[in-house]
Amino acid sequence: MFDILYGVVTHERKTHGKWRKNRASIDGILPSQGQIGVLHNNTYSPSSQAEASSLGDINNRADGFHAYRQSPGGLGGSALDASSASLNSEDEEIDALLDEPIELDENDYKGKKDRKHPKNRPVRAKKILKRTALVLLILILAGAGYLGVKFYLVQKHLFHGGGKAPVLASSCDGDVPVSQLSKEGDGRINILLLGIGGPGHDGPDLTDTIMVASIDPVTKKVDLLSIPRDLWVKIPHDGYQKINAAYPNGKEASSAKDENGQDKDGLKLLDQTLQPIIGINIHYHVVVDFTAFQQAVDAVGGVDVNVPEQLYDPTIAWENHYNSVIAQKGIQHFDGHKALLYAKSRETSSDFARAERQRLILVALKDKVFSAGTFANPVRISSLLDSLGNNVYTDFDSSTIKCLYSEVQKVPSSNIKSLDLVTPPNNLLTTDNIEGLSVVEPVDGLYDYDRIQSFVRNSLRDGFIARENAQVAVYNATNTAGLATQTADTLKSYGYNVKTVDNAPNSTNPANTTVVDLSKGIDKYTRHYLETRFGVIAQSKLPTGTGINPPLGTSFVIILGTDTASNNQ
């Protein structure tokens, strides 16, 4: 039995059926002839002999502590009865053992967890590794939980829902049932991107940037179409103005009491103004102010842009450390502030040139956001969520944004194409002055958007039509001259591969248009779109008596009736 007091261990022995306390020693230290003190009732007190010891005696002793040695009748004896002062032979043997240094066995060694013991090192190493792994796991889970909660809060603020693209509503992997697509163009995802000044700027809700990002999930391509902010248009209920006034006008006229409702009304009025001009539907909207744009660029560590030519603009030099050169030619690394200056400068270049600069930055930002360096860095993710959540409005929902992320991630930058309405041979817009205002208008005349619509729909071709690329032949079986050409032009504007335009040999002036599917059902999307457009069910064989003999390779034959002539009037 061991009784440890103040680091001193006393040993007990059983003699004649009773436990008796023996002389004390200290674990693991050498025995000594000199006595420093005695134990009385397990309590240390210095002895008179210790007090009388000379300094020379101490100096002659070995360094370190020494175990107590007792002699019968001498000082330092235990406080026992006098009759027990003489030890029997058994006691003497035990005393001799107690005077020897105590050596710990293997179990005692392990109990003291001595780090220098060679057999104990692997055990301790495993424990350290386990504890380290546990700490790292806790940190990772805590960080993931923090980002998860943060994303949830941002999601509630950012993803308001309301937008809808048929190709995403029915499937996220491009395998869309034909019944979910009602008309040409439903195979794409069209997102209207709007840039505004935001609080603290003149005209904070004027749309300084108007851009359509059209995603083709079938062919994995993206087209960016810029709309000039100074395009002179007719805004429903508001008369003739620049198109950048439609969004703030809609917000101002809104009866909604909350800001989200006002945003929706502003976007609705802008859609009503823009969609008839470009001839395509807008499925989703993103409104970003200058602060969000700048913070987003900074959050991903800046962007790298290949500047095609030096940008010189003294009108905003005060924002560029009084340097009129906003950007040098060549590869440039922009932080958020520099990227914003490059995107908004317009006084020394055209509005069209500025739109191209904005597209360059948008592509660079896309590359950086989807890079491994961004998504592997929780600090950048957190900063990006902050910038998006505080200064951005969208009508995505959470499931839609997951699909969009998946689709856009698959699109290489080489498949992102910039479009505008001023570059030859598609120079469809020009500048003018109306009521003292510098404006942009169609070259074909105010409010004449036919060629603009044809260019946009051809450029933003439905992915399913493009993938099948079925050859189409159009025949006019009516008495209406030019009907086949007119119909063919409309079909071409939607991306159909029209190869033949002619009059039917036997013009019977039928009441209804006929669509014939010679692809044997292979080109199911093209068939569905044509059936929907002409309101008929496709036949599998050419009707007799028409005299029509389409060229080899034709997949669809359209025989026009008087119903089409009436619809085109």
Secondary structure as the mmCIF struct_conf table of DSSP 4:
data_model
#
loop_
_struct_conf.conf_type_id
_struct_conf.id
_struct_conf.beg_label_comp_id
_struct_conf.beg_label_asym_id
_struct_conf.beg_label_seq_id
_struct_conf.end_label_comp_id
_struct_conf.end_label_asym_id
_struct_conf.end_label_seq_id
STRN STRN1 PHE A 2 LEU A 5
TURN_TY1_P TURN_TY1_P1 TYR A 6 GLY A 7
STRN STRN2 VAL A 8 THR A 15
TURN_TY1_P TURN_TY1_P2 HIS A 16 GLY A 17
STRN STRN3 LYS A 18 SER A 25
TURN_TY1_P TURN_TY1_P3 ASP A 27 GLY A 28
STRN STRN4 LEU A 30 PRO A 31
BEND BEND1 GLN A 33 GLY A 34
STRN STRN5 GLY A 37 HIS A 40
TURN_TY1_P TURN_TY1_P4 ASN A 41 ASN A 42
STRN STRN6 THR A 43 PRO A 46
HELX_RH_AL_P HELX_RH_AL_P1 SER A 48 ALA A 52
HELX_RH_AL_P HELX_RH_AL_P2 LEU A 55 ASN A 59
TURN_TY1_P TURN_TY1_P5 ASN A 60 ASN A 60
BEND BEND2 ARG A 61 ARG A 61
HELX_LH_PP_P HELX_LH_PP_P1 ALA A 62 ALA A 62
BEND BEND3 ASP A 63 GLY A 64
STRN STRN7 HIS A 66 ALA A 67
TURN_TY1_P TURN_TY1_P6 PRO A 72 GLY A 73
BEND BEND4 GLY A 74 GLY A 74
TURN_TY1_P TURN_TY1_P7 LEU A 75 GLY A 76
BEND BEND5 ALA A 79 ALA A 79
HELX_RH_3T_P HELX_RH_3T_P1 ALA A 82 SER A 84
BEND BEND6 ALA A 85 SER A 86
HELX_RH_AL_P HELX_RH_AL_P3 SER A 89 ASP A 99
BEND BEND7 GLU A 100 GLU A 100
HELX_LH_PP_P HELX_LH_PP_P2 PRO A 101 ILE A 102
HELX_RH_AL_P HELX_RH_AL_P4 GLU A 106 GLY A 111
TURN_TY1_P TURN_TY1_P8 LYS A 112 LYS A 113
TURN_TY1_P TURN_TY1_P9 ARG A 115 LYS A 116
HELX_RH_3T_P HELX_RH_3T_P2 PRO A 118 ASN A 120
HELX_RH_AL_P HELX_RH_AL_P5 ARG A 121 LEU A 158
STRN STRN8 PHE A 159 PHE A 159
HELX_RH_AL_P HELX_RH_AL_P6 PRO A 166 SER A 170
BEND BEND8 CYS A 172 GLY A 174
HELX_RH_3T_P HELX_RH_3T_P3 VAL A 178 GLN A 180
BEND BEND9 LYS A 183 LYS A 183
TURN_TY1_P TURN_TY1_P10 GLU A 184 GLY A 187
BEND BEND10 ARG A 188 ARG A 188
STRN STRN9 ILE A 189 ILE A 196
TURN_TY1_P TURN_TY1_P11 PRO A 199 GLY A 200
BEND BEND11 HIS A 201 GLY A 203
TURN_TY1_P TURN_TY1_P12 PRO A 204 ASP A 205
BEND BEND12 LEU A 206 LEU A 206
STRN STRN10 THR A 207 ASP A 216
TURN_TY1_P TURN_TY1_P13 PRO A 217 LYS A 220
STRN STRN11 LYS A 221 SER A 226
TURN_TY1_P TURN_TY1_P14 ARG A 229 ASP A 230
STRN STRN12 LEU A 231 LEU A 231
STRN STRN13 TRP A 232 ILE A 235
TURN_TY1_P TURN_TY1_P15 PRO A 236 ASP A 238
STRN STRN14 GLY A 239 LYS A 242
HELX_RH_3T_P HELX_RH_3T_P4 ILE A 243 ALA A 245
HELX_RH_AL_P HELX_RH_AL_P7 ALA A 246 ALA A 253
BEND BEND13 LYS A 257 ASP A 258
HELX_RH_AL_P HELX_RH_AL_P8 GLU A 259 ILE A 278
BEND BEND14 ILE A 280 ILE A 280
STRN STRN15 TYR A 284 ASP A 289
HELX_RH_AL_P HELX_RH_AL_P9 PHE A 290 ALA A 299
TURN_TY1_P TURN_TY1_P16 VAL A 300 GLY A 301
STRN STRN16 VAL A 303 VAL A 307
BEND BEND15 PRO A 308 GLU A 309
STRN STRN17 LEU A 311 TYR A 312
HELX_RH_3T_P HELX_RH_3T_P5 PRO A 314 GLU A 319
TURN_TY1_P TURN_TY1_P17 ASN A 320 TYR A 322
BEND BEND16 SER A 324 SER A 324
STRN STRN18 VAL A 325 ALA A 327
BEND BEND17 LYS A 329 LYS A 329
STRN STRN19 GLY A 330 PHE A 334
HELX_RH_AL_P HELX_RH_AL_P10 GLY A 336 LYS A 344
TURN_TY1_P TURN_TY1_P18 GLU A 347 THR A 348
BEND BEND18 SER A 349 SER A 349
HELX_RH_AL_P HELX_RH_AL_P11 ASP A 351 VAL A 369
TURN_TY1_P TURN_TY1_P19 PHE A 370 PHE A 370
BEND BEND19 SER A 371 SER A 371
HELX_RH_AL_P HELX_RH_AL_P12 ALA A 372 PHE A 375
TURN_TY1_P TURN_TY1_P20 ALA A 376 ALA A 376
HELX_RH_AL_P HELX_RH_AL_P13 PRO A 378 ASN A 391
STRN STRN20 VAL A 392 THR A 394
HELX_RH_AL_P HELX_RH_AL_P14 SER A 398 GLN A 409
TURN_TY1_P TURN_TY1_P21 LYS A 410 LYS A 410
HELX_RH_3T_P HELX_RH_3T_P6 SER A 413 ASN A 415
STRN STRN21 ILE A 416 LEU A 419
BEND BEND20 LEU A 421 THR A 423
TURN_TY1_P TURN_TY1_P22 PRO A 424 PRO A 425
STRN STRN22 LEU A 429 ILE A 434
TURN_TY1_P TURN_TY1_P23 GLU A 435 GLY A 436
STRN STRN23 LEU A 437 PRO A 442
TURN_TY1_P TURN_TY1_P24 VAL A 443 ASP A 444
TURN_TY1_P TURN_TY1_P25 LEU A 446 TYR A 447
HELX_RH_AL_P HELX_RH_AL_P15 ASP A 450 SER A 459
TURN_TY1_P TURN_TY1_P26 LEU A 460 LEU A 460
HELX_RH_AL_P HELX_RH_AL_P16 GLY A 463 GLU A 468
STRN STRN24 GLN A 471 ASN A 476
BEND BEND21 THR A 478 ASN A 479
TURN_TY1_P TURN_TY1_P27 ALA A 481 GLY A 482
HELX_RH_AL_P HELX_RH_AL_P17 LEU A 483 SER A 493
TURN_TY1_P TURN_TY1_P28 TYR A 494 GLY A 495
STRN STRN25 ASN A 497 ASN A 503
BEND BEND22 PRO A 505 ASN A 506
BEND BEND23 ALA A 511 ASN A 512
STRN STRN26 THR A 514 ASP A 517
BEND BEND24 SER A 519 SER A 519
TURN_TY1_P TURN_TY1_P29 LYS A 520 GLY A 521
BEND BEND25 ILE A 522 ASP A 523
HELX_RH_AL_P HELX_RH_AL_P18 LYS A 524 PHE A 534
TURN_TY1_P TURN_TY1_P30 GLY A 535 GLY A 535
BEND BEND26 VAL A 536 VAL A 536
STRN STRN27 GLN A 539 GLN A 539
BEND BEND27 SER A 540 LYS A 541
HELX_LH_PP_P HELX_LH_PP_P3 LEU A 542 PRO A 543
TURN_TY1_P TURN_TY1_P31 THR A 544 GLY A 545
BEND BEND28 THR A 546 THR A 546
HELX_LH_PP_P HELX_LH_PP_P4 PRO A 550 PRO A 551
TURN_TY1_P TURN_TY1_P32 LEU A 552 GLY A 553
STRN STRN28 PHE A 556 LEU A 560
HELX_RH_AL_P HELX_RH_AL_P19 THR A 562 ASN A 567
TURN_TY1_P TURN_TY1_P33 ASN A 568 ASN A 568
#
